[in-house]
Amino acid sequence: MNHKLSTNRKMLAIAMSGCMTAGLVGVTASASYATPRTHAAATSELIMESSPENSITQNFNPYVPTAAPQGMGATGLIYEPLIMFDLAAPPKYYPWLATSFKWSNGGKTITFTIRNGVKWSDGQAFSPADVAFTFNMMKKYTAVNLAGLEIGAVKTAGDTVSVSFPTPQYANLQNIAGIGVMPEHIWSKVGNPATFTDPNPVGTGPYMLGNFTPEGFTLVKNPNYWQKSLMPKIDKVYFPVYTSNTGALDALYSNKIDWTGNFIPGLQKDFVDTNKAFHHYWEAPGSSNAFDMNLHEWPTNQLAVRQAVSAALNRTVLADEGEAGLEDPVLNATGLTLPTFAAWSGPIKNMTNSPTSQPAKAKAILEKAGYTLKGGFFYKNGKEVTISLISPSSYTDYAEVGSIAAQELRAVGINASFTGTTVNAWNADFAAGNFQMAEHWSNNGLTPYNLYDNWLASNLVSGKNATGDYERLSNPSINADLAKMAAAPTLAAQIAALTPVAKFVANQLPIVPITTASEWFEYNSDHFVGWPTQSNPYETGQPSGTNNGPGAGTDLYVILHLSPRG
């Protein structure tokens, strides 16, 4: 069983990147294109906005989740993985810097055949030694091991690299093969890689840094790019700095942004309907949002309270009003994201939640467990059932969901309140377990292993720091089942291993699933064509920036399929 930062690395970074860039805050904006571009300029330079930032620094280190270029979607165009994964249609993937892979030793060893003829953007040759160096660097420096891989021996032989692990890793392919590979001739000289700012990044990707200013930066085509069949057809990618939702959305609505990934209330009316020929979106359901319940603090450590909370929630309202109809209610009680993981859902299809609130059921659950209703709220042993629910105020969808949920809980006798926090405080509270009930997304991935491992694996908690299992579940049986999931070599074996874990979530509610978590993706096709769509889901379209964690680097595969509109 391996651990990782949630989708993101993402405990911090996703807050600034595609999945949750509802965090559009501030009152001013820096916009580099005050007037529409000429057609010639428009077809040679794509403008991407994936995360408003108060300020940016020239730090392209892909191992620093908080660096602005990560959230803005840039580093995934510079550093490439061994395998590219299509998270819109799992378990589909594309060979990349590795042409193939093979498992051995019962899933404890994976051997990659490394592609020949690849060069770094500085012209030096890429080789298996670079791949081995990257894995060994992650093994030596835990701070850059963002997927939490328990790496054993790393060996090279000809054009192959073999990596071993202490336990079988069949279901963990994405975390292993999705890491970005670093150039040994540069990174071997930087000392601690976690503190290297990487101001002039050298990668194998299709783009390299052009110019950098506080107002934004430009990536230009890498003249040494190795993919002849997928050479980039766009000369430049510009990443402007917007410091507010107002500035970013105004730029999108006025055709000054080609590609973005934000939660946008009123998206159909304010964006699509204003220019139906060119304004589009597709919010693929990548994973599930849930309320994490602190299992070490009363009253959320009481099963009856968690059951009452789940029964009280109107998931349809949370999706339609809290998420502006851009995400769907999760009605599978196991939290399994559908239709994304439909192939794994057979044994648990009938485990469902009500789409609407069930106040009578919620009250009956508490009364049966010995709680007494007094003055509108339930008590037990003289203590009122009081719950504080937190989310970042700047994640406007999460804040709205939290506010609605608190009202629904109060209606069934749970004295709930919602408090909006800062993103930094929210991240710190999750890491330290300093909350009662709080909303968070889950990991997307190639299989549901990524989803449940991040929700439940106790090795994600180290002392007062957690990178998952935020509710602080410590269940040896579930840990063993998760290990079985990671070790399952076939779909049938994965389903068998998944079933007890999924049933545990449905019955014990360490987390309370509420809505799908979208891969936010909006685009203007006026200047460029070839975008992924629901009918052609070759990738999610979310402009995620790095290749060092699950679900990352999706913009790399998309941009290579785009071309200027003729």
N, C-alpha and C positions, 0 to 999 in steps of 0.2 A: 504494500500500500504506500502510495506516494502522496505528498502534499504539494499544494500550489497556492498561489495567491488567486483570489477569485477573479475570474475572467480577465481579467484584467490583471493579474499582476497586481495586481490590479486592485488590490484593496484601495490604493490611493489613485492609481492612474486611471482607472475606468471612470472615476468620478469626473475626470477631465476629458475623457475620450468618448467614443461613439455611443456606448451603451447607455450612459446616463448623462448626456450633456444637456439635461434639463437645467444644469447649473449655469444659466446665463444671467449674470448679475451685473449691476453697475448702472451708470447713467450716461456714459460717454462711449464713443467708439472711434477707433482709428480705421478709416476706410481708404484704401489706396486708389480705388477707382470711383472718384466722385461723379463721373459721367460714364455712360455706357462706352464700352470699348469699340473700336472700329472692327469691322469683320476680319480684317487681316490679323489684328492683334488677338481677337477672340479665338481664332482657330489655331493659334500657335501657342497659347498659354491658357492652361486650365486653372481656375481659381477654386481652392478647396477651403472650407471652413468647418472644422470638426470640434473646436473647443474654444470658446471665448477665454481670453487670458488677460489678467490685469497688467502683466509685463512678461517679457520673454528674455531669456539669456541664450547665448550661443553654446548650448549644451546638448549634443546629440547622442550622449551615452544611452544606449538602449536598455541599460540595466538600472537606470534612474527613473522610476515610475512617475515622479513628480516633475520631471523636466518638461517644459512646455512643448518642444517638438514631438514628444510622445503623444500627448493628448491632441495635438493639432493634426496628427496623421502622417507625419513626415518620415520617421525612421524606418517604417516598413517598406518604403520605396528605396532605401539605401542598403539595408541588411536583409539577406534572404535566408530562408530555412532550407532544411534538407527535403522536406515535403510540404506542399501547400494543401490545405484542407478546405473543402467546400462545406461550410457549416450551415448552408441553406439546404443541403441535401445529403446529410450524413448517411452512410459512412464514406462518401465519395472523397477522393483526394487526387492530387496531381504530383507526380515525381518532379523534383526541382533540382537542388544541388546534388541530391542523390538520385540516381537513375532507378534504383531498386533497393529493397531491403529483405532480410530473411531472419526469422526467429530461430533460435536453437536453445539447447539446454533447458527445455521445458518452459520457454518464455522468459528466461532470466538473461538471455544474451540476444542482442540485435546487431546484425551486421549490415552496414550500408555500403553499397557500391557508389563511389563518388564520381561525379561527372567530370569528364576530361574537357579541355579546351576553354575553361572558364578563367577569366582574369579579374583581378581587383580593379577598381576604378583608377588606381594610380599606375596601372599597366603591369604590375607584377602578377605572376601566375598563382592561381588558386590551386590548392592541393589537399589530399587527405590529411596532411599534417595540420592544416588550419582547422579541420573538423576535430581532430584529436585534441589539439590545443584548446579549443573552445570547451569541450567536455571536461578536460582536466582543470581548466580555469574555474569552471563552475563547481567542480569537486573541491578545489582548494579554497575558494572564497564563497562562503555560504550566502553572502549578501547579494551576489549576482546569480545565484541559483534560484531564479524566480519561479521555476516549476517545482522546486523542492525535490529534485531527483536524488535518489540514494545511489549515487554512481559508484561502481566498483572499478574493475580494470578497464582501461581504454587501450586498445591495440590497433596498430595499422599493419596492413600486409598488402603490398601492391596498391591497387586502387580501392581498397576496402578499409573501413574503420569499424571495429567491433566494440560495443559498450555493454558491460555486464552490470547486473543489479542483483541484490540479495533475494528478491522475490520475483515471481512471474509478472510481466508487464504488458501482456497482450492488449489490454484495454486502455493502456496509457500511451499509445503510440503518438498521440497528438502532442503531449507534453515533451516527449523525447525528440521527435523529428521536427517539431515546430519551432525549435530554438533558432535564433539568428546566429549565423556563423561569423566569427570575427577573424581579421587578418593577424596571424601570428607575428608577422614582421613589424607590426605596430603595437599590438596590445601586450606583447611579451615585455615591452619596455616601459609600461606605464605605471608599474607598481601595483597598488591596490586598484583593481578595475572598477570598484564601486565608487571611487572618488575621482576618477578620470573624467574630465568634462567633454572630451572628444569634440573639440570645436570645428575640426575639419575632417569629417567622417570619411573613411575609405571603406566601401562595401562592394559587393558583387552585383547590387541591384541596378535597375534601369536608370536611376537618377543619382545625382551627386549635388553637393551644395554649390549654388551659384553665388548669390550675395545675401548678406544678412544685415538687417537694420532693426531697430526697436519697433518699427511699424509693421514688420513682416519680413519674410525671407523667401527666396526663390530656389527651387531645385531645377537643375538643367540635365539634359540627357547625358548619360554616361557613354562616351565614345567607345569604350571597351566592352560594352554589354554583350553577353554571350549568346543570347537567344535570337537566332536569326529568324525563326518563324514567328516570334512575338516581339519584334523590335518595337520600342515605343514610337507611336505616331504623333505624340504631343511633345513639342520642343521644351516647354517649361511648365512647372507647376508652382503657382504662387500661393503662399499661406499668409493672408493678412491677419493682423491682430485686431480683434474686436473685443472690447471690454464690457459689452452689455448685450442683453437680449435684443434691445431696441436696435442697436447698430447692426447686429448680425442679421436679424430678421428683415430690417429695412433693405439691407444689401441684397438678401435673397429675393425679396419680393420685387425689387427693381432691377433684376437680371444682372447683378454684379457678382454673383456667386454661381458657379456651375454645380458644385457638389457639396452637400452638407449632411450632417447626421445628428439631428436634434429632436427633442420632444417639442412639438409645435402645436399648441391648441388652435383649433380653427383651421387646420392645415388644408382641408378640402376647399373651404370658402375663401380663405385669404391667400392661398397659393395656387392650388390646382385650378380652381374655377376661373381665375384671372387670365389664364393662358393654357387651356386644356391641350393644345397641340404640343407644348414643350414642357410644361410643369408637371412633374410626376413624383410619386413616392411609392415605396414598398417597405413595410415594416415587418420583416420576417420574424416569427416568434422563436427567438434563439434559445431562451431559457425561461425560468419562472421567477416572478417576484414573490416574496414571502415575508411574513412577520416572523423574525427570529425572537424566540421566547427565552429569557434568561432562566436556565434550569437550576440556578443556585440562589435564587432570591424569591421570597414569597411576595405575591401569590402566583407568579407565573411558573413556579416549580411544582404547582399542583395540577395534576392531569385534568381534574374536573373544571378548573378555571380555563385551561387551554381549550378544552372541548366546548365550553360555553362561548369562549371568544370566537371559535371557528363557526359555531352555529349562529351567532349573532351577526356575522358579517354578510352584507349584501354584495356579493362579488360582482354582480351585474352593474350595480351603481358605482362600485369602485373602478370598474373598467370604463364604463361609459362617461362618468363625470370626472373621476380622479385622473384617468388616463386619456380623457377626451375621445374615447372610442378607438384609440390607436392600438390598444392592447385588449386581449380577450380575457374573460374570467377563466380561471383555472378550476374546472369542476371535477377533475380527477383528484380524489382525496390524497393520492400519493405524491402530488406535485409534479408528476411526469409531464414534460412539455409536449403538447400535441398541437399540430400533427407532426412536429419535428421528429419525435421519437416514437412514432406510431408502430414501427417494426418491433419494438420491445414491449408493447402495451398489452399483449394478449391476455395474460393471467390476471390483470388488474383493471380491466376495462369497466367492471361493474362497481368499482369502489369510487363512489361519486359524492360530491358536495352539492347542496342545494344552491341554485343560482341566486336565490333571494334570502333575505334574513329570516331566521326561524326563532323569534323571541320566546315563544312558549317553550320550545325545546331547550333553549339556552337556560331559562330559569329552572326548568325541571331537572336539568343536569346538576345544577348547583344545589337545589333543594334536596335531591337524592343523596348528595355527598355531605349533607349536614350543614349547609349554609342557610342563613336566615335573612329574610328581607326586612330591613328596618329603615324607615324614612326614605325609601327609594333606592337604597343600595344594600348589597348583600354583606353579611358579616359572618365570621366564624371564630370562635374562641375570643370574642371581643375585638377582633381586628376587622376593619373594613377592607373589602376587596377593591383596592385602589391600584390603578395601573397608569404609569407615565409612558407615553408613546413618543418616540423622537424620530425626526428625519431632518435633513438639511432644508432650511427655508428656501434656498436657491434652487433646489430640485423641485420645481413648482408642481410637478405631477405627484411626487412622493409626499409633498406637504399637503396637497389636496386630499390624497388618499388617507393620510394620517388624520386629518381633520374630520373627514367623513366617518372613518372607522371609530374614532373616539365618540362621536355622537351615537353611533349604532351600539356601542358597548354600554354607554350610559343608559340607553333605552331599555336594556335588559337587566339593569341593576349593578353594573360594574362601573365604579367611579373612575372613568378613564379621562385623561387629558392629553392633548397633543402639544408638544413644544418643538418649535423650529430651532435648529442649531446651525452653526457654521459647518461647512464640509470638513474642515480640519478637526473640529470637535467631535463630529459624528464618526469619522474614521478612528480617532483616538478612543472613543467610547467603545466601538466595536472591538478594536484590538485588545482593550483592557477588560472587556466584559462589563463595562460600566453603564448598563441600561437594563430596563425591564422588558420592553417590547419595542422593536425597531424594524423598519422595512429595509430589505436588502435584495438585490438581484442574486441569481445563482450563476454557476458556471454553465456556459454552453459547451459544446464539444462534439467530438466524433461519435461518442456513445453516451448513454445516461450515467456512466461511471463518473464522468467529470461533475455532473450535477450533484449526485448523492455523496461522493467523496468530499466535496467542498462543504456540503451541509453538515456531515456527520462524523468525519474522521477525526478522532481525538488527538492524533499526532500533529494536527494543525495548531494545537494550543501548546505553547511553551511558556510556562510561568505565567506572567501577566500579559503576554503577547499572543495574539491569535491571528492567523491569516485565513481562517475558515473555522467551521464548527464554532461559530460565534456564541451559540447558546451554551457552550461548554458541556456538551454531551460526552460522557465517558462510559462507553458500553463495549466491553470486550467482544461480545457476540456480534455486534454490528461491525466492529473493526475487522473481525474475521470474515464476515460476509463481504465487506468491501474488498478485502484482499482476494477473495474468490472471484469477485467481479473483474478485478485487474488481471487475474490469471486466466480468465475464460477465453479460450482461443476461437470459439465459434459463437454465432448469434444465439443458437439454442442454449449453449452453456452460459452465455451472458444473461439471457432471460431467466434461467433457473437461479442464478446467483442474485439477480436483481430483485426477484419476487419477495423474499423475506425482508429486504431492506425497504422496499417500497411500502410493504404492508406495515412495517414499523412506523414509518412516517404517518401513514393514514390513521393508525390506531393510537400512537403515543404523542403525536403532534409536537415534536421538538421544535419544528418550524410550522407555521400555518400558511400554506400556499394561498395566494389570492388572485394574481393576474399573470399573464404571460409577460416576459421581458423582451421587448422588441429590439431588433437590430435596426436602429434608427437610420433611415436612408431617404434623403430627398435630393432631387436633381433637376436641373434645367438642361434639356436636350437641344436647346437652340444652337449651340456651338459644337457639341460632340455627340456621337451616336455609338451604340454598342453596349449600353448599360444592361446590367442584370435585371431581370423581371421575375415576377411570380411564375410566368410561363416558361422562362429560360433562367432557372436559378443556378447559374454557374458559379455564383458566389453571393454572399448576402448583400453586398453594396454598402454596408456600414463602413465609414472611412476610419477604420481602426489603424493605429499607427505603428505597432511594433511586432516583431516576430519572436518575442521571448516569453510568450505565455499562451494559454489556450484562447482560441478565438481571435488571435492577433494577426495583423498584417494583411487583412482582407483587401485593402486598397491596392496592394501590389498586383494581384491577379486581375482586378477590375481595370486598372489604368492601362494595362497591356492589351486590353480588348477594346479600348476606346479609340476613335479616330475622328478627325475634324469632319463636320457636316459639309458635304460638297456644295 
